[in-house]
Amino acid sequence: MDDVKRILVVSRDTRYCKKAVHYGMFLARCYGAELFVVHVVHNPFSIQGWNLPIPSLTEEYRKVLQKTKEELTEIIRLEKEKGVRVTQLVKEGEPTGEILQTVKDEHIDLMIMLAHEEGRLEHFLFGRSNDEIFRAMPCSILMIKREPEPVNF
């Protein structure tokens, strides 16, 4: 693992990415690596052929983007206090393509992401499954098990 100098943590949902960022910070400290955290915001209404004349969608999308940036900034701020250099990237676009491009642009050696099943709604909102990312990745991938959500009765 001496060749791990640049680590990328993929955040799809800021509610759950804290664990992946924590693993990334730990490994970055252990290996003296630089850490990148990317969150790709996918706009499902930007698909060509859709004609939804609902002005509030654009405003809601902007709110989601701003909230994501704020949440990710706070997660990273807490981890930066531990002394690791972190670069935060919030991108808009198709997640698989943006993640792959980030890996290439930043010369990433190890990518960390949460392992979870994706439902139909998540496919619609966030893009395609992890399988597509796995097949195209030119670097090693570490999957982190996401904690199950508590069931409230």
ABEGO torsion letter per residue (X at the ends): XAABABBBBBBABAAAAAAAAAAAAAAAAAAGBBBBBBBBBBBAAABBGBBBBBAAAAAAAAAAAAAAAAAAAAAAAAAAAAGBBBBBBBBBEBAAAAAAAAAAAAGBABBBBBBBBBBAAAAAAAEBBAAAAAAABABBBBBBBBBBBBBBX
